[in-house]
Amino acid sequence: MQYIEEIKNEPEPEQQLQALRRIKNYVIGNKIHKKQMMENGIVKILVEIIKKNEDERRVTEAATILGSFACSTTRAEVEGLIKERADIGLWELVLKSKNEKVQESALRSLKIMYQSAEPPEHNVYSEENAAVVETLIKMLSSERIKTRELAAFLVARSCRTDSQKAVFISKGGVNGLLSILNERAISASKSHEAALDALASLLHENADCARIVAAKTPHIVAMAFSFMKDSSNVFKLISSKILTSLLKADSISNEKDRAKVETRLLPILVKLLDDSDVVLRSEVPRAIAAFSQHSDKARKDIAESNAIDKLVKIFSDMLSKPDEFVEIPQDTPPVLTNTGAQIISSFLFSVQIFSENSDDLRRKISDAKILLKIAPFLRANIPDIALNTAKIIRNLTRSTKQFDPALSDDFLLDLLFAVFRQSHSNTKEIICIIFCNMSLLSLDFKNKLFEKDLLQDLSSLIDSPVAELRLNAFWALKNMLYRASSQIKQKFLAQIPFKKLFSFLSSSETQIREQVFGILRNFASGKVDDVQMILPVQEDLVVFIEKELIFFMDSTLNTNSQEKSNEMKIEIPNENSNQISNENSIQISNENSNQIQTDSKMILEKEKTLKTTNPQNHKNLALNTIYLISNLSTGNEQQKILLLKKNIIDTLNKLLFFPDDEIQKGVIWCFINLSWNCPDQEMTKKRINELKSFGIVPNLQKIVSSHKKTEIQDLAKKAINKIEIKLK
């Protein structure tokens, strides 16, 4: 284009300056002209002018034009600016220029870029950029009010990670922000707003920063409330964020200040939901959600307030204005305006936080009847919107006592399956957990999931390279088999034969083995015919049971195993079937004990390298293994005898004194079921005598005489009576 050619070919600084000014006037407020210029390579030329920094006037014009390009352009065009390193060029100008007006021009353009839908990710706070950070902090004390405001704004938008915040604080940046905030005039200014926002950003989800700031500023609570008292709703919102972060970090040492924040903050935030400014109102739900994470009392207060009602009304009003906010087609992703995306994102985030840990809030959300309204956002092209929608549905399936009736709606189920089968993102993992939870809500839910071929979907995921998805698939399969019909169990075997399932019992991942043993435990419960389906492969299974019991004994002594907790999900109840059947018997065998010891230690060595489990996972794995033994013992005589292995009974004997009530109860149930009568009295006598030879009766008597809990004493008595019964 002509203007670009003039800049390229004009050697005279004054003429080039005039050409830059013509470009500035040409593009300001005109998206079409901006796009034309950017497509013809103007950004690269402007960045070169800034880097050369030969003339302050030309550099200022170039910086201003870059800021104009970042304003009201598409996401792709902003990405084009960043690709040409426009943000880096502007940061370099901030550092190198000695003229505050030039620096301010660069700061203005950076502000516009950081306000965009796709802000720069360049790490200004890295070691090599130490001088840039120091310059930015110095600008917080500039004599120019606008420079202070812009510097504080950029701190709020560019200093996001914990490491970046640590660098900013270590270089004294907090003092610069506080110096702005302490300069109160008759009314709060834009520089105060920017500094307050930067402080809120530093404290957000960072307890260490909150404690440091609280220690540096003993009067911070009073300061935050002072900005609330006589300032705009923007200041009320930002101050609320600061106070919430201090609460969550437990860094308000003064009890009166703490009580003041806990009682006054929520009413202020709820009132802000009535603000006429749509953008401000869109941020309030996140602030209320953050407050809810502080304590159970905070969540109860929110449930008793009208916050949820107001949020639902805002959301419903948006759905009624498709041109302004969002349009929801029947089978395609929702169409969102920028403002609509911002508000929907904030609303869904807050609802998923509310529904995370509070039965009262879950009930309130269910009563609002919004589930079917938010469900279409599972298809959203914006990842956080789709993910938070899935998380809300997951949270609403967590309670088996009271759940939203809309969860059983065919529209919702069909939508969940459609997204589940198409998605390749985190949303798929969450929907897998939804199915996992739904299968425990009622038999009707389980049957609906079965009819929609969930077993087939899950069977295709157990080999997934994505660890979380693989684990959640196993978890859902376990819950699908809990109290399942014989038909479901047979369909399960058609999808995942025992041989395939057993292959995962050699996994080095404790959580996978935990779920597989849970699947087998559930498979072996219920009808005797169901238990006997395992008989053809039980001998192979017993080998894995021996290994797992010994592994657990070893792992509990391994003090070097420090592993990370898994996300909470619904666990199967510890219920036991006492139904016994007797058929043919076979000779017991105590072979392969040495090999079993070696194999279990190899598993333990692998386990030391994992960081995805914790001691609770080892305990759950042991419980599933123990209750699998108990359930298999409800099969026929042959199945009982297969379990009378020396390694198994000796380890159960040791676990009888393991300091955990659940494990002790599970072991006692094993002994009860292994000693159950069968029609063939001679076979029963022989089996019980074999069982007694392991010395379990004296151990059970010790439990009766020494255990502190009556429930376990009584269960041990029941086992003794069963073993000592006089058979005719």
Wavefront OBJ file of the C-alpha trace (Angstrom):
o trace
v 0.000 0.000 0.000
v 1.044 3.617 -0.572
v 1.518 4.536 3.086
v 3.687 1.502 3.736
v 5.830 2.226 0.693
v 6.325 5.810 1.909
v 7.712 4.538 5.224
v 9.942 1.998 3.521
v 11.369 4.338 0.893
v 11.401 7.705 2.634
v 14.925 8.400 3.961
v 14.019 11.718 5.561
v 12.931 11.384 9.218
v 10.391 14.186 8.944
v 8.716 12.690 5.893
v 8.642 9.254 7.508
v 7.049 10.809 10.610
v 4.305 12.315 8.463
v 3.718 8.940 6.786
v 3.365 7.296 10.221
v 0.826 9.917 11.242
v -1.173 9.303 8.068
v -1.218 5.564 8.856
v -2.344 6.304 12.406
v -5.246 8.414 11.189
v -6.055 5.845 8.507
v -6.436 2.894 10.884
v -7.880 4.437 14.059
v -11.469 3.246 14.478
v -11.505 1.346 11.188
v -11.263 -2.467 11.417
v -11.088 -2.915 7.642
v -8.124 -0.544 7.293
v -6.375 -2.245 10.227
v -6.752 -5.633 8.629
v -5.445 -4.346 5.272
v -2.392 -2.795 6.875
v -1.593 -5.867 8.962
v -1.936 -8.178 5.957
v 0.583 -5.986 4.080
v 3.283 -6.348 6.749
v 3.062 -3.010 8.563
v 3.533 -4.587 12.032
v 7.031 -5.844 11.272
v 8.040 -2.390 9.973
v 6.687 -0.670 13.085
v 8.529 -3.062 15.385
v 11.778 -2.349 13.524
v 11.264 1.411 13.971
v 10.733 0.903 17.709
v 13.814 -1.292 18.071
v 16.042 1.215 16.254
v 14.746 3.962 18.571
v 16.407 6.645 16.415
v 13.790 9.365 16.810
v 11.429 9.745 19.766
v 8.622 11.202 17.698
v 8.627 8.351 15.164
v 8.952 5.746 17.916
v 5.960 7.269 19.751
v 3.831 7.181 16.596
v 4.846 3.568 15.873
v 3.978 2.511 19.417
v 0.605 4.281 19.195
v -0.250 2.549 15.916
v 0.571 -0.868 17.420
v -1.795 -0.076 20.278
v -4.485 0.862 17.785
v -4.050 -2.470 15.997
v -4.607 -4.304 19.300
v -7.816 -2.381 19.976
v -11.122 -3.938 18.815
v -9.465 -6.431 16.507
v -10.084 -10.135 16.179
v -8.273 -12.795 18.202
v -6.348 -13.813 15.072
v -5.136 -10.248 14.456
v -3.911 -9.910 18.044
v -2.087 -13.205 17.600
v -0.516 -11.657 14.486
v 0.848 -8.785 16.572
v 2.340 -11.183 19.106
v 3.799 -13.358 16.338
v 5.717 -10.325 15.053
v 6.940 -9.733 18.636
v 5.195 -6.371 18.910
v 4.785 -6.813 22.674
v 8.497 -7.534 23.137
v 9.408 -4.479 21.082
v 7.193 -2.302 23.279
v 8.671 -3.740 26.496
v 12.153 -3.000 25.147
v 11.056 0.560 24.462
v 9.844 0.900 28.065
v 13.276 -0.226 29.226
v 15.531 1.705 26.848
v 13.816 5.036 26.386
v 14.844 7.867 28.668
v 11.772 9.904 27.763
v 8.786 9.283 30.030
v 6.341 10.376 27.334
v 7.754 7.758 24.964
v 7.633 5.146 27.724
v 4.056 6.123 28.484
v 3.123 5.662 24.832
v 4.583 2.147 24.899
v 2.763 1.417 28.170
v -0.553 2.550 26.667
v -0.151 0.200 23.719
v 0.875 -2.663 25.979
v -2.208 -2.017 28.098
v -4.438 -2.421 25.044
v -2.660 -5.649 24.086
v -3.038 -7.088 27.599
v -6.748 -6.166 27.569
v -7.343 -8.228 24.433
v -8.937 -11.651 24.224
v -5.506 -13.170 23.522
v -3.026 -11.280 25.738
v 0.745 -11.767 25.349
v 2.349 -14.617 27.270
v 5.888 -13.234 27.176
v 7.445 -13.640 30.637
v 8.578 -10.161 31.592
v 9.619 -11.478 35.010
v 12.276 -13.945 33.851
v 15.872 -13.548 34.965
v 17.001 -12.103 31.638
v 14.281 -9.432 31.908
v 15.258 -8.290 35.404
v 15.919 -4.752 34.160
v 12.402 -4.531 32.666
v 10.832 -5.518 35.985
v 12.936 -3.011 37.885
v 11.935 -0.278 35.417
v 8.249 -1.208 35.764
v 8.489 -1.061 39.562
v 10.285 2.283 39.372
v 7.430 3.628 37.250
v 5.010 2.886 40.098
v 6.639 5.869 41.834
v 6.764 8.116 38.769
v 5.793 11.754 39.129
v 3.479 11.268 36.161
v 0.111 9.985 37.422
v -0.698 8.314 34.101
v 2.608 6.443 34.114
v 1.893 5.131 37.603
v -1.574 4.013 36.504
v -0.324 2.226 33.370
v 2.539 0.526 35.224
v 0.150 -0.762 37.907
v -2.299 -1.979 35.257
v 0.436 -3.962 33.509
v 1.510 -5.529 36.794
v -2.088 -6.708 37.272
v -2.250 -8.226 33.791
v 1.292 -9.526 33.224
v 2.224 -10.825 36.687
v 0.105 -13.991 36.816
v 2.079 -17.068 37.888
v 3.403 -17.791 41.373
v 7.009 -17.502 40.199
v 6.328 -14.146 38.521
v 4.653 -12.851 41.662
v 7.619 -13.992 43.749
v 10.006 -12.038 41.510
v 7.864 -8.900 41.679
v 7.591 -9.067 45.482
v 11.304 -9.832 45.977
v 12.208 -6.693 44.041
v 10.045 -4.494 46.260
v 7.106 -4.132 43.899
v 4.480 -4.293 46.661
v 5.897 -1.119 48.220
v 5.355 0.696 44.923
v 1.700 -0.359 44.799
v 1.129 0.582 48.449
v 2.696 3.998 47.884
v 0.022 4.668 45.238
v -2.788 3.413 47.461
v -1.627 5.464 50.436
v -1.774 8.673 48.378
v -5.479 9.190 48.885
v -6.896 12.405 47.485
v -10.474 13.631 47.909
v -11.647 10.704 45.787
v -10.068 7.552 44.439
v -8.431 7.829 41.024
v -7.683 5.557 38.097
v -4.169 5.020 39.447
v -5.672 3.840 42.744
v -7.917 1.455 40.835
v -4.983 0.046 38.866
v -2.817 -0.369 41.978
v -5.651 -2.004 43.892
v -6.288 -4.347 40.951
v -2.582 -5.249 40.804
v -2.617 -6.035 44.519
v -5.724 -8.213 44.073
v -3.991 -10.048 41.213
v -0.888 -10.699 43.320
v -2.950 -12.155 46.162
v -5.237 -14.264 43.964
v -4.753 -17.993 44.675
v -1.388 -17.281 46.310
v -1.361 -17.656 50.080
v 2.346 -16.793 50.371
v 1.816 -13.424 48.671
v -1.228 -12.766 50.859
v 0.790 -13.384 54.027
v 3.673 -11.193 52.860
v 1.351 -8.331 51.943
v -0.568 -8.664 55.214
v 2.709 -8.539 57.154
v 3.858 -5.452 55.234
v 0.497 -3.724 55.617
v -1.164 -4.269 59.025
v -3.883 -1.799 58.064
v -4.776 -3.554 54.789
v -8.301 -4.532 55.926
v -9.103 -0.956 56.936
v -7.612 0.306 53.674
v -9.753 -2.083 51.586
v -12.933 -1.083 53.420
v -12.070 2.596 53.052
v -12.020 2.168 49.267
v -15.408 0.440 49.502
v -16.995 3.186 51.560
v -16.801 6.172 49.260
v -15.818 4.770 45.870
v -17.420 3.195 42.823
v -18.592 -0.389 42.527
v -15.351 -1.186 40.699
v -13.424 -0.412 43.884
v -15.898 -2.428 45.949
v -15.328 -5.449 43.713
v -11.525 -5.205 43.681
v -11.360 -4.599 47.440
v -13.600 -7.631 47.958
v -11.160 -9.761 45.968
v -8.284 -8.623 48.183
v -10.169 -9.328 51.403
v -11.280 -12.748 50.132
v -7.690 -13.706 49.305
v -6.579 -12.647 52.782
v -9.373 -14.740 54.329
v -8.506 -17.821 52.300
v -4.822 -17.471 53.226
v -5.767 -17.138 56.914
v -3.641 -13.996 57.044
v -6.003 -11.648 58.909
v -4.609 -11.940 62.424
v -6.906 -9.402 64.081
v -10.096 -11.224 65.124
v -12.282 -8.119 64.841
v -11.018 -7.473 61.315
v -11.622 -11.093 60.397
v -15.178 -11.059 61.760
v -15.855 -7.800 59.933
v -14.743 -9.263 56.621
v -16.694 -12.503 57.120
v -19.958 -10.705 57.911
v -19.834 -7.681 55.596
v -18.246 -9.002 52.429
v -21.001 -11.250 51.065
v -23.830 -8.654 51.217
v -21.580 -6.212 49.321
v -20.851 -8.777 46.602
v -24.490 -9.854 46.267
v -25.536 -6.218 45.856
v -22.936 -5.804 43.089
v -24.909 -8.325 41.033
v -27.433 -5.513 40.485
v -24.854 -3.197 38.890
v -25.849 -1.890 35.471
v -22.324 -2.351 34.069
v -22.455 -5.737 32.335
v -18.676 -6.197 32.344
v -18.340 -5.469 36.059
v -21.325 -7.666 36.853
v -19.699 -10.513 34.920
v -16.773 -10.570 37.383
v -18.902 -10.705 40.531
v -19.834 -14.423 40.340
v -16.141 -15.378 40.407
v -15.645 -13.172 43.462
v -18.561 -14.806 45.294
v -17.226 -18.236 44.302
v -13.823 -17.356 45.767
v -15.507 -16.234 49.005
v -17.372 -19.570 49.155
v -14.047 -21.427 49.199
v -13.120 -19.807 52.504
v -15.249 -21.917 54.850
v -18.363 -24.025 55.378
v -19.987 -21.012 57.027
v -19.359 -18.918 53.920
v -21.041 -21.568 51.771
v -23.971 -21.744 54.176
v -24.325 -17.946 54.114
v -24.380 -17.977 50.304
v -27.052 -20.693 50.311
v -29.182 -18.621 52.686
v -28.726 -15.420 50.655
v -30.371 -14.619 47.332
v -27.057 -14.852 45.439
v -28.008 -17.992 43.498
v -31.406 -16.546 42.561
v -29.760 -13.393 41.205
v -27.151 -15.353 39.273
v -29.784 -17.572 37.699
v -31.832 -14.528 36.683
v -28.797 -12.911 35.026
v -28.097 -16.165 33.177
v -31.720 -16.625 32.090
v -31.972 -13.004 30.897
v -28.905 -13.574 28.720
v -30.448 -16.611 27.075
v -33.429 -14.483 26.079
v -31.176 -12.044 24.141
v -29.362 -14.114 21.489
v -28.233 -11.077 19.480
v -26.481 -9.506 22.476
v -25.079 -12.519 24.289
v -25.653 -16.095 23.147
v -27.566 -18.127 20.622
v -28.029 -21.868 21.191
v -28.606 -23.924 18.006
v -30.026 -27.421 18.408
v -27.084 -29.626 17.400
v -24.114 -27.268 17.066
v -21.980 -25.290 19.542
v -23.511 -22.162 21.138
v -22.727 -18.885 19.387
v -21.360 -16.394 21.929
v -20.553 -12.710 21.648
v -17.421 -11.552 23.503
v -19.532 -10.159 26.338
v -21.722 -13.233 26.359
v -18.683 -15.507 26.611
v -17.314 -13.467 29.502
v -20.559 -13.581 31.491
v -21.326 -17.241 30.736
v -17.788 -18.247 31.672
v -18.008 -16.429 35.007
v -21.477 -17.805 35.759
v -20.554 -21.421 35.025
v -17.301 -21.164 36.962
v -19.105 -19.875 40.036
v -21.858 -22.515 39.858
v -19.326 -25.324 39.591
v -17.459 -23.966 42.638
v -20.724 -23.624 44.597
v -21.743 -27.184 43.750
v -18.325 -28.631 44.569
v -18.467 -29.085 48.343
v -21.858 -27.986 49.639
v -25.054 -30.023 49.787
v -27.010 -26.852 50.597
v -25.742 -25.090 47.475
v -26.248 -28.177 45.320
v -29.851 -28.291 46.510
v -30.280 -24.588 45.776
v -28.881 -25.031 42.271
v -31.139 -28.027 41.628
v -34.167 -26.089 42.856
v -33.315 -23.316 40.382
v -33.978 -25.790 37.538
v -31.113 -24.584 35.351
v -29.459 -27.901 34.521
v -31.131 -28.352 31.146
v -30.442 -24.700 30.312
v -26.705 -24.988 30.908
v -26.360 -28.456 29.328
v -25.973 -27.160 25.715
v -22.751 -25.428 26.777
v -21.129 -28.857 26.884
v -20.709 -28.267 23.135
v -19.085 -24.836 23.564
v -15.937 -24.196 21.553
v -14.439 -22.285 24.487
v -12.724 -24.983 26.602
v -13.332 -23.531 30.078
v -17.057 -23.101 29.371
v -17.480 -26.713 28.223
v -15.349 -28.010 31.101
v -17.171 -26.074 33.830
v -20.524 -27.198 32.435
v -19.371 -30.802 32.713
v -18.077 -30.193 36.248
v -21.449 -28.786 37.363
v -23.221 -31.901 36.112
v -20.573 -34.054 37.804
v -21.075 -32.235 41.102
v -24.848 -32.642 40.914
v -24.427 -36.419 40.545
v -22.353 -36.747 43.706
v -25.198 -37.152 46.172
v -27.104 -40.435 46.066
v -29.609 -39.175 48.664
v -30.925 -36.197 46.734
v -30.217 -35.460 43.090
v -31.633 -33.195 40.427
v -34.485 -34.994 38.563
v -33.260 -33.363 35.348
v -30.236 -35.675 35.448
v -32.441 -38.484 34.137
v -33.767 -36.419 31.243
v -33.141 -38.142 27.900
v -32.045 -34.835 26.351
v -29.233 -34.510 28.893
v -28.161 -38.139 28.642
v -28.113 -38.050 24.830
v -26.078 -34.838 24.925
v -23.595 -36.315 27.414
v -23.078 -39.386 25.237
v -22.733 -37.289 22.074
v -20.043 -35.057 23.598
v -18.363 -38.034 25.299
v -18.014 -39.854 21.993
v -16.733 -36.807 20.110
v -14.552 -35.069 22.659
v -10.806 -35.544 23.014
v -10.301 -33.070 25.838
v -10.589 -32.840 29.618
v -14.353 -32.680 29.170
v -14.316 -36.363 28.215
v -12.626 -37.238 31.513
v -15.246 -35.333 33.509
v -18.152 -36.918 31.610
v -16.615 -40.300 32.379
v -16.855 -39.414 36.086
v -20.470 -38.282 35.537
v -21.320 -41.741 34.196
v -19.372 -43.257 37.072
v -21.505 -41.338 39.587
v -24.788 -41.803 37.704
v -24.416 -45.568 37.818
v -24.748 -45.382 41.620
v -27.712 -42.997 41.752
v -30.297 -45.695 41.085
v -30.867 -48.953 39.237
v -32.871 -46.978 36.670
v -29.820 -44.845 35.899
v -27.611 -47.923 35.611
v -30.034 -49.557 33.174
v -30.274 -46.408 31.043
v -26.493 -46.206 30.800
v -26.355 -49.903 29.959
v -28.972 -49.474 27.203
v -26.927 -46.653 25.672
v -23.905 -48.998 25.381
v -21.776 -47.300 28.021
v -19.910 -50.557 28.660
v -18.701 -50.547 25.066
v -17.575 -46.913 25.337
v -15.698 -47.581 28.566
v -14.047 -50.752 27.290
v -12.469 -48.718 24.490
v -10.895 -46.326 27.025
v -9.117 -48.702 29.393
v -6.082 -48.710 27.075
v -6.134 -44.925 26.647
v -2.707 -43.233 26.772
v -4.322 -40.496 28.902
v -3.816 -41.667 32.497
v -6.791 -39.800 34.001
v -9.162 -41.018 31.304
v -7.960 -44.595 31.683
v -8.417 -44.486 35.462
v -11.873 -42.891 35.249
v -12.967 -45.552 32.751
v -12.012 -48.302 35.196
v -13.760 -46.427 38.002
v -16.963 -46.155 35.969
v -16.810 -49.858 35.072
v -16.498 -50.707 38.759
v -19.582 -48.671 39.607
v -21.532 -50.087 36.666
v -20.951 -53.572 38.136
v -22.011 -52.573 41.648
v -25.248 -54.499 42.340
v -25.492 -55.108 38.594
v -27.753 -57.695 37.021
v -26.364 -60.900 35.552
v -27.190 -59.477 32.115
v -24.893 -56.491 32.662
v -22.114 -58.768 33.963
v -22.388 -61.021 30.914
v -22.289 -57.972 28.608
v -19.229 -56.777 30.516
v -17.413 -60.074 29.866
v -18.313 -59.852 26.183
v -16.542 -56.470 26.083
v -13.683 -57.197 28.497
v -12.905 -60.909 29.009
v -11.263 -61.961 32.271
v -7.935 -62.513 30.528
v -7.917 -58.879 29.374
v -8.983 -57.649 32.807
v -6.294 -59.713 34.579
v -3.609 -58.099 32.408
v -4.155 -54.872 34.335
v -3.516 -56.620 37.661
v 0.188 -56.455 36.765
v 0.052 -52.681 36.285
v 2.602 -50.624 38.205
v -0.165 -48.092 38.929
v -1.772 -48.717 42.314
v -4.943 -46.851 41.371
v -5.520 -49.012 38.292
v -5.073 -52.223 40.278
v -7.365 -50.785 42.961
v -10.164 -50.288 40.430
v -9.655 -53.663 38.730
v -9.897 -55.483 42.048
v -12.994 -53.370 42.750
v -14.484 -54.533 39.429
v -13.810 -58.163 40.339
v -15.143 -57.615 43.845
v -18.424 -56.288 42.457
v -18.579 -59.001 39.810
v -18.288 -61.654 42.523
v -21.142 -60.260 44.604
v -24.835 -61.073 44.311
v -26.090 -64.351 42.898
v -24.102 -67.556 43.368
v -24.266 -68.064 39.582
v -22.493 -64.706 39.119
v -19.736 -65.722 41.529
v -19.318 -69.033 39.732
v -18.686 -67.264 36.403
v -15.211 -66.588 37.814
v -14.497 -70.255 38.626
v -12.830 -71.159 35.267
v -10.204 -68.442 35.829
v -10.129 -68.357 39.623
v -6.855 -70.265 39.900
v -5.121 -67.574 37.838
v -6.846 -64.869 39.880
v -5.689 -66.378 43.177
v -2.069 -65.833 42.108
v -2.750 -62.105 41.731
v -4.586 -62.031 45.070
v -1.549 -63.563 46.817
v 0.762 -61.023 45.195
v -1.449 -58.089 46.140
v -1.797 -59.068 49.803
v 1.960 -59.443 50.175
v 2.488 -56.192 48.283
v 0.230 -54.388 50.734
v 2.117 -55.766 53.719
v 5.388 -54.606 52.163
v 4.082 -51.204 51.068
v 2.797 -50.303 54.538
v 6.353 -50.724 55.818
v 7.797 -48.599 53.024
v 8.322 -45.166 54.550
v 9.798 -43.741 51.333
v 6.525 -43.870 49.418
v 5.110 -40.316 49.281
v 2.596 -39.995 46.559
v 0.006 -37.490 45.445
v -3.761 -37.819 46.182
v -6.235 -38.651 43.412
v -9.385 -36.561 42.737
v -12.255 -37.638 45.006
v -14.823 -39.843 43.353
v -17.658 -42.008 44.632
v -16.422 -45.281 46.130
v -18.305 -48.555 46.286
v -19.778 -49.418 49.681
v -18.143 -52.125 51.784
v -21.069 -54.549 51.585
v -20.727 -58.306 51.806
v -22.780 -61.206 50.586
v -23.104 -64.126 52.994
v -24.803 -66.414 50.491
v -22.911 -69.700 50.289
v -23.110 -72.650 47.930
v -21.313 -76.003 48.084
v -20.351 -78.193 45.177
v -17.310 -80.280 44.318
v -13.969 -79.923 46.086
v -10.383 -80.084 44.897
v -7.047 -80.485 46.693
v -5.480 -77.287 47.981
v -1.991 -76.303 46.861
v 0.678 -74.094 48.422
v 2.971 -73.859 45.428
v 4.791 -70.791 44.037
v 5.082 -68.958 47.373
v 8.693 -67.936 46.788
v 7.934 -66.624 43.317
v 5.002 -64.657 44.697
v 7.234 -62.929 47.262
v 9.699 -61.932 44.551
v 7.002 -60.613 42.196
v 5.347 -58.495 44.870
v 8.654 -56.848 45.736
v 9.172 -56.009 42.068
v 5.791 -54.268 42.059
v 6.811 -52.314 45.142
v 10.030 -51.147 43.503
v 8.023 -49.823 40.541
v 5.587 -48.148 42.905
v 8.318 -46.041 44.508
v 8.701 -44.109 41.265
v 5.018 -43.211 40.937
v 3.613 -39.890 42.161
v -0.068 -40.433 41.563
v -1.099 -42.409 44.639
v -1.071 -42.119 48.413
v -1.405 -44.505 51.373
v -5.198 -44.321 51.083
v -4.947 -45.843 47.593
v -2.921 -48.743 49.004
v -5.536 -49.251 51.712
v -8.413 -49.153 49.188
v -6.560 -51.651 47.017
v -6.102 -53.969 49.998
v -9.781 -53.619 50.951
v -10.920 -54.487 47.434
v -8.602 -57.508 47.435
v -9.810 -58.662 50.851
v -13.493 -58.253 49.976
v -12.895 -60.039 46.674
v -11.703 -63.008 48.747
v -14.805 -62.654 50.912
v -17.107 -62.558 47.894
v -15.379 -65.448 46.122
v -15.845 -67.429 49.340
v -19.593 -67.216 48.779
v -19.182 -69.422 45.702
v -19.135 -73.203 45.626
v -16.878 -75.561 47.571
v -14.274 -75.584 44.837
v -14.002 -71.794 44.936
v -13.526 -71.838 48.712
v -10.783 -74.423 48.574
v -8.911 -72.494 45.874
v -8.570 -69.666 48.390
v -7.066 -71.829 51.157
v -3.525 -70.970 50.098
v -0.891 -70.638 52.789
v 0.181 -67.167 51.574
v -3.403 -65.917 51.558
v -4.476 -67.217 54.973
v -1.166 -66.336 56.658
v -1.382 -62.778 55.331
v -5.033 -62.471 56.380
v -3.975 -63.632 59.831
v -1.450 -60.798 60.016
v -3.935 -58.258 58.648
v -6.344 -59.251 61.416
v -4.161 -57.095 63.676
v -3.585 -54.316 61.156
v -4.500 -50.994 62.851
v -7.503 -50.244 60.652
v -11.107 -51.205 61.469
v -12.211 -51.574 57.846
v -9.408 -53.980 57.003
v -10.010 -55.981 60.186
v -13.723 -56.294 59.372
v -12.936 -57.411 55.832
v -10.555 -60.114 57.075
v -13.124 -61.422 59.577
v -15.738 -61.621 56.799
v -13.279 -63.702 54.789
v -12.979 -66.167 57.683
v -16.776 -66.265 58.146
v -17.457 -67.000 54.479
v -14.604 -69.486 54.160
v -16.077 -71.470 57.067
v -19.691 -71.428 55.866
v -21.575 -74.732 55.862
v -22.262 -76.571 52.640
v -24.587 -79.540 51.940
v -21.668 -81.980 52.039
v -20.889 -82.090 55.780
v -17.662 -84.019 55.335
v -16.307 -81.479 52.857
v -17.240 -78.670 55.239
v -15.440 -80.404 58.157
v -12.346 -80.955 56.056
v -12.285 -77.313 54.890
v -12.865 -75.899 58.374
v -10.155 -78.121 59.871
v -7.781 -76.908 57.173
v -8.715 -73.334 58.001
v -8.225 -73.915 61.758
v -4.761 -75.351 61.117
v -3.593 -71.844 60.240
v -4.246 -70.726 63.835
v -6.997 -68.254 63.077
v -9.201 -69.126 66.080
v -6.684 -67.965 68.756
v -6.195 -64.762 66.784
v -9.925 -64.153 66.590
v -10.155 -64.761 70.348
v -7.526 -62.056 70.871
v -9.682 -59.659 68.860
v -12.706 -60.525 71.023
v -10.787 -59.913 74.241
v -8.753 -56.851 73.268
v -10.455 -54.846 70.495
v -11.934 -51.531 71.618
v -14.965 -51.637 69.326
v -17.945 -53.838 70.147
v -18.908 -54.140 66.476
v -15.621 -55.837 65.606
v -15.670 -57.971 68.766
v -19.142 -59.253 67.810
v -18.057 -59.979 64.255
v -15.051 -61.957 65.552
v -17.375 -63.931 67.846
v -19.537 -64.729 64.823
v -16.490 -66.024 62.961
v -15.414 -68.189 65.912
v -18.915 -69.662 66.198
v -18.914 -70.439 62.492
v -15.533 -72.158 62.620
v -16.215 -74.061 65.857
v -19.705 -75.207 64.869
v -20.320 -78.877 65.661
v -21.212 -80.549 62.399
v -23.287 -83.723 62.345
l 1 2 3 4 5 6 7 8 9 10 11 12 13 14 15 16 17 18 19 20 21 22 23 24 25 26 27 28 29 30 31 32 33 34 35 36 37 38 39 40 41 42 43 44 45 46 47 48 49 50 51 52 53 54 55 56 57 58 59 60 61 62 63 64 65 66 67 68 69 70 71 72 73 74 75 76 77 78 79 80 81 82 83 84 85 86 87 88 89 90 91 92 93 94 95 96 97 98 99 100 101 102 103 104 105 106 107 108 109 110 111 112 113 114 115 116 117 118 119 120 121 122 123 124 125 126 127 128 129 130 131 132 133 134 135 136 137 138 139 140 141 142 143 144 145 146 147 148 149 150 151 152 153 154 155 156 157 158 159 160 161 162 163 164 165 166 167 168 169 170 171 172 173 174 175 176 177 178 179 180 181 182 183 184 185 186 187 188 189 190 191 192 193 194 195 196 197 198 199 200 201 202 203 204 205 206 207 208 209 210 211 212 213 214 215 216 217 218 219 220 221 222 223 224 225 226 227 228 229 230 231 232 233 234 235 236 237 238 239 240 241 242 243 244 245 246 247 248 249 250 251 252 253 254 255 256 257 258 259 260 261 262 263 264 265 266 267 268 269 270 271 272 273 274 275 276 277 278 279 280 281 282 283 284 285 286 287 288 289 290 291 292 293 294 295 296 297 298 299 300 301 302 303 304 305 306 307 308 309 310 311 312 313 314 315 316 317 318 319 320 321 322 323 324 325 326 327 328 329 330 331 332 333 334 335 336 337 338 339 340 341 342 343 344 345 346 347 348 349 350 351 352 353 354 355 356 357 358 359 360 361 362 363 364 365 366 367 368 369 370 371 372 373 374 375 376 377 378 379 380 381 382 383 384 385 386 387 388 389 390 391 392 393 394 395 396 397 398 399 400 401 402 403 404 405 406 407 408 409 410 411 412 413 414 415 416 417 418 419 420 421 422 423 424 425 426 427 428 429 430 431 432 433 434 435 436 437 438 439 440 441 442 443 444 445 446 447 448 449 450 451 452 453 454 455 456 457 458 459 460 461 462 463 464 465 466 467 468 469 470 471 472 473 474 475 476 477 478 479 480 481 482 483 484 485 486 487 488 489 490 491 492 493 494 495 496 497 498 499 500 501 502 503 504 505 506 507 508 509 510 511 512 513 514 515 516 517 518 519 520 521 522 523 524 525 526 527 528 529 530 531 532 533 534 535 536 537 538 539 540 541 542 543 544 545 546 547 548 549 550 551 552 553 554 555 556 557 558 559 560 561 562 563 564 565 566 567 568 569 570 571 572 573 574 575 576 577 578 579 580 581 582 583 584 585 586 587 588 589 590 591 592 593 594 595 596 597 598 599 600 601 602 603 604 605 606 607 608 609 610 611 612 613 614 615 616 617 618 619 620 621 622 623 624 625 626 627 628 629 630 631 632 633 634 635 636 637 638 639 640 641 642 643 644 645 646 647 648 649 650 651 652 653 654 655 656 657 658 659 660 661 662 663 664 665 666 667 668 669 670 671 672 673 674 675 676 677 678 679 680 681 682 683 684 685 686 687 688 689 690 691 692 693 694 695 696 697 698 699 700 701 702 703 704 705 706 707 708 709 710 711 712 713 714 715 716 717 718 719 720 721 722 723 724 725 726 727 728
